[in-house]
Amino acid sequence: MAKISSPTETERCIESLIAVFQKYAGKDGNNCTLSKMEFRNFMNTELAAFTKNQDPGVLDRMMKKLDINSDGQLDFQEFLNLIGGLAVACHDSFLKAAHASKRI
């Protein structure tokens, strides 16, 4: 019998992203997409530090930009575009901070 190994850190991260998406999707009907309200709930809950100092229209603009197929919903791929973009921005910020601390 093959030994079942525990999930890797990367596998756990993927599982977490799927679970978070599913937590917010479907409240307005379609459990495969985030509606505008579900997207707002996700952003205001999961990324509250980002949204708290933004002007009210920023989430609408983000939703419109992320909604590649213009159906008024974010599917999982469109959601991952948001997560990927945020991860890249955070990584860049860490690199800049590390670079700045080396100059001191």
C-alpha positions in Angstrom: 0.0 0.0 0.0 1.3 3.4 -1.0 2.0 5.9 1.8 -0.2 8.9 1.6 1.9 12.0 2.2 0.6 15.2 3.7 0.1 18.1 1.4 3.0 20.3 0.6 3.0 24.0 1.6 2.1 24.9 -2.0 -0.7 22.4 -2.1 -2.1 23.8 1.1 -1.9 27.4 -0.3 -3.9 26.3 -3.4 -6.5 24.5 -1.2 -6.8 27.7 0.8 -7.3 29.9 -2.2 -10.1 27.6 -3.5 -11.7 27.5 0.0 -11.7 31.3 0.3 -13.2 31.7 -3.2 -15.9 29.2 -2.4 -16.6 30.9 0.9 -17.7 34.1 -0.9 -19.0 32.7 -4.2 -22.6 31.6 -4.5 -24.3 33.8 -2.0 -26.0 35.6 -4.9 -26.8 32.4 -6.8 -23.8 31.1 -8.9 -21.3 29.3 -6.8 -18.7 29.4 -9.6 -18.4 33.2 -9.6 -18.2 36.2 -7.4 -20.8 38.8 -8.0 -20.0 42.5 -7.4 -21.4 42.2 -3.9 -19.6 39.0 -3.1 -16.4 40.6 -4.4 -16.9 43.6 -2.2 -17.5 41.3 0.8 -14.3 39.4 0.0 -12.3 42.5 -0.3 -13.7 44.2 2.8 -13.2 41.1 4.9 -10.1 39.3 3.5 -8.2 42.4 2.3 -9.5 45.0 4.8 -6.2 46.7 5.3 -6.1 47.4 1.5 -9.7 48.6 1.2 -10.0 50.7 4.3 -8.3 53.8 3.0 -9.5 53.5 -0.6 -12.1 55.8 -2.3 -15.5 54.1 -2.6 -15.1 53.6 -6.4 -11.9 51.7 -6.3 -13.6 48.3 -5.8 -15.9 48.9 -8.8 -12.9 49.9 -10.9 -11.0 46.8 -9.8 -14.0 44.5 -10.5 -14.4 46.0 -14.0 -10.7 45.5 -14.8 -10.6 42.0 -13.4 -13.8 40.9 -15.2 -12.0 39.9 -18.5 -15.1 38.5 -20.1 -17.3 41.4 -19.0 -20.1 39.2 -17.6 -20.4 41.2 -14.3 -18.9 38.3 -12.3 -15.5 37.1 -11.4 -14.8 33.4 -12.1 -12.0 31.6 -10.4 -9.4 32.5 -13.1 -10.3 36.2 -12.8 -10.1 35.9 -9.0 -6.6 34.3 -9.4 -5.5 37.3 -11.5 -6.3 39.5 -8.5 -4.4 37.2 -6.1 -1.4 37.0 -8.5 -1.3 40.7 -9.0 -1.4 41.3 -5.2 1.3 38.7 -4.7 3.6 40.3 -7.3 3.0 43.8 -5.7 3.9 42.4 -2.2 7.0 40.7 -3.5 8.1 43.8 -5.3 7.6 45.8 -2.1 9.6 43.3 -0.1 12.4 43.5 -2.7 12.5 47.3 -2.6 12.5 47.3 1.2 15.4 44.8 1.3 17.3 46.8 -1.3 16.7 50.1 0.7 17.9 48.5 3.9 21.2 47.4 2.2 21.9 51.0 1.3 21.8 52.3 4.9 
